[in-house]
Each structure stands twice: as C-alpha cells, then as structure tokens.
C-alpha cells in the first residue's frame, strides 16, 4: 500500500508577522510559539553556528505521534537570517520539542492520521453531531404544531452549522486576513513573513508502490493537455519526465511530484520515504540522546521560499533571496525519545528539547 503523504499548503497570511499563536499552530515564518515561557533551551541552540546571530523561524509543525502516545510534540525549523550564512547547511537547525511521556500513560487507539495532519479539526462531522444537543421529537411532548416546528428548525440549524464548519479550507496562495492577536514581546528575534498552513493528501491513481512506473500522480494539467491535443497527436510534442534522454531520473520524478502540487510548502510522512531530487541520499545518522537511528519525517519544498520572497513588503528584512536549495529533509529520532532529564518517570511530566538532523539538497543549476 502506498504511503500516506500530507502536503502543507499556504493558507492565510498573518495580520502581523510577530503575532502569537499557540503550539498547535502549523505555520511558515513568524516567531516560534514555545509551549511554555521557560523551555530551558540553551542560548547557543537558537544561534547560528557560524556567526552567532539569533535564528529565525522558517517552519513550525505540530506533529503528534499517535502510535507512540505523544500528543504534545512540535518540530521547529530555524535558519540564520543573514545572506552570508543562510545558504550554508551549518546555519540551519531543527528542534524537536515534546512533553515527556509518563510510564503511567497507556497507548491510546486511533487513526494514524492523527500523527501527520497536525491539529485536529474543531468542526464536527454532520453524522457525529451529539444527539443530546438535538431536541428529541416525540408527538406526545408537543401541545401544538408550533412547538414541533420549532424543534425541527433547531435540529436543522445545528446540522447546517456543523456542515458549514466542516468544509475544508483551500487557497491558491496565502491571503492576507486581519486577525487581532497579541504580538511577540521579544523584538530581538528576527522574523520572516508569516502565513498559516492547511493540509491536503497527495492523490494517486493506478496501482503499485510510490515511485513505481505503474503508479502515477493525477495531474490535472496532463488531463487538460491530453484533451487539447486530440486534434494534434504528434508523439514528438509529448514530454515524458521518466523517459527524458540523459536526465537524472530522481530529479525528474522530484520535478513531476512538485509540479503536481506547485504550492506545496512542505511534505509530511512520519517514517515514510523522502522525495529526493538526487540519486544518493546523505546518511542522517543516529539520535544524539538515545542512539536510535533517525527516520524521515518531513521536508521543506522550494515554493516555500517563493511565497516568503513575494511577501517582502518592507515589514521584514529577512527575505530568503540567498536560498538556492530544492528541498530540506528533516530526520528525527525513530523512537522520539524523551529529550528531558526526567526520563519519563511517573508524575514528572515536563517539556524536553532535542536537536535533530536536516539534510539539504541544492539546486545544482544555480
């Protein structure tokens, strides 16, 4: 069965790039929303390894892991804002923050989707509306038809509101919407332009594993082109990514998947396989805390830098004009080990911080 990939797509712009949200918010840019005021993070962890400048937030991803019973878990991707350091791998950092698990906690059941889609929706599916909130309709309980009509109207209104709230949010690009939120107080922390993220699943057609020749993405553009080319069926005009002579197959597959969803800012597939633009992948190594092998979790995609660059309207001095990467892959501890000294002991739940690994694939043509 093909692995499930969730795409982070651009939602609304923040009214102010420094506005506060919460740890359950997935966003690009802005300032980090730490779970607590005192995280115990060492200053050097939030500074550039090359020049010592304070790092700015590139992505904040709420990433619970249901199968490990970790509900409070966030991934922060940060970079040095200076043009000199930004393109260099040493200026990037990935920080995993999670609430330590108590040994008294038991694994809860649930869909694996909970570990990949970020904050759960607050809207309620129409078929799951709490029946206690809908008035029971019983002929014996009504003295006249007016009371019956009123009860029916209340039930219809509740169902209608639930259906409206459950509609997915979609946008072709970030849209600026005025949102009155409190600003971050520390103005010394650099901030990139900020917009929020919504998720969509990457869709496939056909059978077979991801990346196999029998399994292709559903491309609306390909379908449209096929319709328009019915009158002209000269085979020489048709471009096939996987059959281009002299081209790197890994890069062509990468390009095809990117072109299918040109607005994808990042891809999320906990424990899945990265979409690589190169044939050979760099080894992500082992966890510095427990020694477990790291596994792929998510990757940033080049459209992210495009949206940030387009947002340069004078309110941020940190436009990523010097970035030349195609994708940045984030690898995390496969056990998502407790990064705190409490060791997950009962009744000592606290927040822990761990630095993870990032692998950068550059655009060789630049």
N, C-alpha and C positions, 0 to 999 in steps of 0.2 A: 504494500500500500504506500502511495506517495506521502512523503512527509508534509505536514501542515506548515505553511509559511504565512505569517501575518505581515502585511505591509503597513508601515507608518506613513500616512498621507497627510498633507497640510490642511489644517483646519483654520480657525480664525486667528488673526493677529492679536497679540495682547495690546490693550489700550496704552500701557506703558511698559517698556522693556524690563523695568525693575519691579513690576508688580508681584506681590507674593501670591503663591498658590498653596498647594499642600503636597505632601509626599505621594499622594495617589495620582498626581497630575503627570501625564506624559507630555513633554514639550521639547521644542528646539530653541536654544538660546535662552536669554533671560538670566536670572540668578538661581543658584541651587536652592531648593526647598528642603532643608535638612529636617529630619523627624523631630529633633529636639534642639534647643538652643546650645547646649554644651555636648557636642558629639565626641569630644576628646581627640579630635583629629590633629595630628602634629602639623605645624605650620608648613614644614617642607613638603608635605604631601600635596598641598594646594599651591605650590610654587613651581615654576618652570625649572627643570633640572639643568638647563643650560645658562639662563640669565637671572634666575631668581624672581622674575616677575610673577605677580599673582595670576593664577589661571582663570580663564573664563569658561562658563558652561557652554557646551555645544549641544548636548542631549541629556535629558533626564527621563528615564524609562522606569515606570512602575512595573516590576517583574516578579510577582509571587510565583512560587513553585508548589503546586498542589500536591504532587506525589511525595514531596519531602515535608509537607505540612508547614511550609513557610509562607505566611500571608504578608508579612511586613518585610519587603525586600525592594530595594531601588538600585538601579545602575546609573551612575553619573559619568559622562564622558566630558573631559575638560582638555583645554589646549592653551598654550601661551598666545596672547593676543598680538605679540609683536610680529611684524612681517618677516623679520630675520629668522625667528625660531619656529613660527607656525608650520612651515613645510617639513620640518625635521621630526622624525619619529620620537626623539627624546623629549620633545616638548608636549607630547600627548600623554594623558593619564586616564585610566579607568578605575573608578572607585565603586566597590560594592558595599552597600550599607544594608544591614538586616537586623531584625530583632532576634536575639538568640532564642533557640528552642529550649523549652524545659523538658526534662525527661518524663514529666508527668503528663505531657501532652500526648494525645493519641492521633494517629493519622486519620484524617477525615476523607471520606469518599468524595467523588466529584469528577466533573469532566476535566480533561487535560487542558481544555481551552482556557481555564482559569489561570494557567501559568503563562499564557502567551498573549492574552489580549489586554493586559493592563487592568485598570479599574473596571469593576463590573458595572453594568448599566443600572441606573436607578429606576429606569422605566420598567413596567411590569407587563409581560405578555398578556394579551387580552384573555387567553384561555386560562391564565393563572390568577385572575383577579380574586382577591379574598372574598369568598362568598358571604362572609359575615358583614361586609360593607354594603352589599346589595340587599335591599329590603326583600324579605320573603313575601311572595304574593300568594295569598290564601283568600278565597272568596268569603270565608267566614269572618275574616278580620276587617272587612270593609263594610261600612254602613251605606255607602253610596258609590256611584261610578267615579265621582271626582277623586276620591281617595285612591282608588285603583289606578286612575290615570296618572296621578302624581307619583305613585310608587314606580310605575313603568318609566316615567320620564326620568326619575333619579337613576334608575338602573341603566338606561340608555346613555345618559350623560356620563356616567362613570366609565362605561365601556368605551365611549367615544374618546374621552380624555386619555385613557390608557393607550389606545391605539395610536393617537397622535404623538404621545411621548415616546413611543417605541419605534418611531421611524428613524432609520439611520441618517447620520449627518454626512453630507457629501459636499465637496467643494473642488473646483478646478485649481484653485490656488488659495493661499491664505487671504482672508477677507478681514479688513480692519473693522472691529466692532467695539464700541465704547463699553468697557467693563470697569466699574468702580471698585478697585481693590487697593489694599494697603501696599505702599511701596516698601522695598527693602531699605533698611536703615543704613547699611554699610555701603557708602558710595565709593569706597576704595576698590571694591570688587568690580572688575571690568565686566561689561555685559554686551553680548551680541543681540541683534534684533530677535524678538521672541514671538513665536507662534505655537499654537497648540496642535496636538496630533489626534487623528481618529484612525481606526484600524479597518482594514479590509483584507479578506483572504485572497491569496493568489489562486486564480482559477486555471484549471487544466481541462484538456479534452483528450480522449483516447485512453489506452491502457499502457501499463508499463511503469517503470520507476522513473523518478525525476531525472532529467538529463538524458534519457534514452531516446533513440531515434523514433520510437513508436509513441512517444508521449510529447505532445506539442502544446504550447500555450495557446489559448484562444485569443487571437489578435483581431480586434475589430478592424484595424487598418487593412490587414490581409484580406478579410472578407470583403471589404469595400473595394479594394483594388481588383479582386477577382471578378466582382460584378461589373466594374467599369471596363475591364479588359476583355469582356466576352466577344466584342467585335474584333479586337486585335489580339490574336493568340500566338504571337511570335514568341517562342520559348526563350529567345536570347534576351528579352527585356526583363525576364523574371529573375530577381536576385534571391538566392538561397544562402542563408547565413552559413549553414553547416557544410556547404559544398563549394565555397569560395576557394579558388586555387591559391595556394601559398599563404593563406591566412591562418592564424592561430585559432584552433577550434574552441579552446577555452574562452578566449576573448570574444569570439563571435557568439557563443552561447550566452555569455555575460551580456553582450550588447542586445541580444534578442529579448532576454528576460527584462532588461531595463526599458527597452522600447515598448514593451507590452504595457508597462505602467510607468510612463515617463515622469510622474510626480512623486514616485516613492522616495521618501527621505531616509528610511531605514527598513531593513527586513529583520523579522524576529522568528526564530525557530529554535527553541531551547533543546540542546542536544542534537540538533539536526546537522545538515551539511551547508557550508557557506557557498555562496555564489561567487566563484573565483574568476578573476579576469586573467589569471596566469595559470600555466600548467602545473607548476610546482608551488606547493604551499609551504610557508615557513612554519616550523615547529613552534607551538605555543608554550611548550614546557609544562612544568608542574606547579601546583599551588605552593606558594611560599610558606603557608601556615601548616598544612597537613600533608603535603607531598602527593596528593591525589592528582591524576592527570587533569589538565584543563580541557574543557569542551566548548565548542562553538555555541554562542547564544544569540548574537545579533550582529549586524553590520550596517554602518552608515553608507549612504549612496550619494553620488555626486549631485543629484538635484537639490539636496540639502544646501550645498554651498551656493547654488544658483539663486535660491529663494532668499538666502541671507544677503547675498550681494545686491540683489534687486531692491532689498529693503533699506539700503543705505540712504537715508533721508536727512542725515545730519544729527540724528538722535543717538547714534552710536559711532564711535571712532574705530571700531574693530571689525571692519568688513573683511571677509576671508578672501581677499583678492590674490593672496600668495599661495593658496592651496592648489595643488596640482594632482591630488590623489583621485583615483577612480572609486575606491572603496576602502573602508576601515573596518576590519573584523575584530569583534570583541570576544575573547575567550575567558571563561570563568571556571572556578573550581567545580569539578563534576559532582562533588558531594555538597557544594555550597556550605562549606564548613563554618562553624561558629567563629567569627573573627574577633571574639572578645575573650578576656581572661577568665570569665565566669565558667567557661567550658560547658555551658548548657545545664548547669546544676539546677535542681528544683528550687522554685521560689526566688530565683535570682535572674529573672529576665531583664536584659538590658540591650542596648544598641551596640553593635560592633561594626568596625570599618576594616575593609581589606582592599588592597590594591591588586587589580587583575591585569591581564595582558591584552595588548592591542597590536594587530598586525596590519600594516599599511601597504596597499598596492598602488603604485604610482602610475600615472599616465605617461608611458614611455615616449609618446609623441611630443610631449611638452619640453 
